[in-house]
């Protein structure tokens, strides 16, 4: 997913006017880089829907037949269990014999890739990897893969010994080994290499973003302390 800012102005009648040429150019740029992406709607920051939001939504509807409206509340409640996001779609209802467009809640589900879940889980629970359930799960997965690798190498060593005549061949055992080998996933295919590199790039990118986020937070804390120190110095003087 991706997003970008769009210039918006209101005409004399109060209708929202978007820069259609700017949006088309942006869509062309995104299509060239990620052809699988498409415009789903728009988002705004706030706790509740405003009257201006419906005007902007009508302007977006000229570019997308059924756009979605994502409302993100920047004022986060520390005790809240749900994410501060709401999804709306516009429907037309008859109110007092007059067709009226209103926003109604739309059901949605947030999906995240495994690198994103790891990053969020690590940031929430701190740098202690022992307290992270996802990291612990990945450690268990790594141990399982290493155990599987040791057993496969054991089978390889046995087959080489049979081929060299050092061990007597057992056709029943060889058939079982053949069945195990056919059950193992094929990791040398081009499709696997492409998917593996994409996951590797995503993991590295999420890691870099997490580092930048922590750096920005540390810089913000340092700035607050510096401002507090300057304020205290002025009062003392």
N, C-alpha and C positions, 0 to 999 in steps of 0.2 A: 504494500500500500504506500501511497505518497500523497502529498498535498502541496498546494501553492496558493499564495495570496492573489486576489483578483481585484483590480480597481473597481470601485462602485460609487455611483452618484445618484442623487434623487432629482427628478425633473420637477417642473412646476406643479404637476398633478399629484406629486407624492410617490410616483412609481419608481422602483429601483431600476437603474440602468447599469448593466455590466458591459465591460469591454469585450465584445464577442471575438474580435480579431485577436486580442491578447490570449483569450482562452483557447482558440483554435491553434495558435502557434504553440502554446504549452502542450496541448494534446498531441500535436505532431511530434514534439520533442520526446514526450514520454512514450509514444508509440514506436519511435525509432529505437529507443533504448530497451523498453519492456513492452513488446507488442501484446502481451497477455493482459495488460492493465486496461481498464475502462473507467470512465467517470461514473461514479455511483451517486454523488450528491455533494453536499457541502457541510461545513461545521461552523459553530460559533462558541464563544466563551460566555458563560453566564449560568445563573442558578435556575432561571425560569425563562419561558418563551416570551419574547417581546412582540409587539405589533409590527415592528420593522422586519422581523424575521419572515413573516408571511410575504411581505413585498419582495424580499430577496429570493425567497423560495419560488415565487411566480416567475422571476427573471431566470432562475436556474432551470425551471421547467421548459423554457424555450429552447434550451440546449440538450436537455435530457427529459424524456417523456414522463418518467416516474422517479424523480430524484428523492434521495433520503436526506434527512436533516439530523445531524449529530450535534447534541448539546453537551458541552464539557464544562463542568463546574470547577473553577480554579480554586475555590475555597474548600479545601479538603477537611473533613471532620475526622479527627484521629480515632474516634470510637465507631465510625461507620464500617459496616461489614461489606457493603457493595461498592463497586467502583463509581465515581461521580460522573457517570456518563448516561445519557438518555438518547434513544433513537425515536424519530418521529417520521411519519409520512402524512401527506396532505390528502384529505378526502373531502368531497363535496356533499353536503347535507342540506336538506330543505328546512329552513328555520323561518317560521311565520310566512310560509309560502314564498320564501326567497332563497334561491340557491346560495349557500354560504360555504366557503372553503375554510376548514379548520385542521389543526394538527391532532393526530391521534398517535398513541404509543405504538411502536413497532417492536416486535420481538426480535432479539438478536442474541448471538453467542460469540464471545471473543475467543479466537483461536490464536495460538502462539506456537512458534517452532521450538524445538528442544533447546537450542542455544539461547533464545529469548527467555524461556522459563528458567534456565539455569542462572542467567544474569539477574533477573528479577528476584529470584529466590535468594541469591547470594547477597544482593543489596539489602533486602529486607531483613535477613537474619544476620548480617554482618559478615566479616571476613573469615570467621571460624567455619571451616569447611565441615567439621564434625557435626555442626548443628544444621547442616543443609540436607534435607531429605533427598533432593535431586542429585547432589554430588555423591551422597552415599550410595544411591541407586546406580550411578555411573561407575563407582568403584567396584560394586558387586558385579556389574556387567563386564568390566574389564577383567576381573578375576576369572569369570566364567569363560571368556574368550581365550585367556591365557591357558586355562586348563584344557580347553578344546584343542588349542594349538599343540600342547605337549602330547596329547593322545594321538593326534594326526601324525605328528613326527614319529611316534612310536610305531604306528602302522607303516609309515614310509620305511623305517629302518627294518622292520620285519620283511616287507616285500623285497627290499634290496638284498637281504640275506637269502631269501628264497630264490631270487634270480641268480645269485652267485653260487647256489648249491650248498650253502652253509647250513640251511635249515630245510627239513623235508617239507614239501608242499602238501597242504591239506586243502582239497577242493571245496569242502564245506566251509572252511574258514575263509578261503579266498572269495567265495560267493558272498559271505557276510560283509567282508571288507568292501567288495564292489558295491553292495547295497548302501553301506555307510557313505562311500565316496559320492554316489549319485544323490544322496540326501543333502550333502553340503552345498551351500549356495555358490554360484559361479561369480567370482569377484574380478575376473579378468575381462569382462565384457565392456565395450565402450559406454553403454548406458550407465553401468556402475561407476566408471571413472568420472563421468560428467556429474552424476549426482553426488559423488564423494567430494569432488572439488567445489561444487556449489555449497555443500554443507560446511566444508572447511572455510570457505570465504565468509559465509554467514557467521560462523563461530568467531572468526578473527574480527569481523566488523563489529559484532555485538560486544566483544571484549574491549575493542578500542573505544566504543561509545561509552561503555561503563567507566573506563579510565578517565575519559574526558569529563564525564558527569561528576565523578569524585573530585577531579581537579578543580572544576568550576565551583563545586560546593566548598572546597577548602579555601579557594580564593575569596569567595563571598564571606566566609566566616572571618578570614583575616581582615577584609575590608571593614566589617562591622566592628571588630576589635580596635582597628586603627581609628575609626571615627569616634568610638567611645573614649579612646585615649586622648584624642585631640579635644573632645568636649570637656573632659575632666581637667586638662591642662589649662584651658581658657578660664574655667571657673576658678581654679586655684590662683591664676594670675590676677 
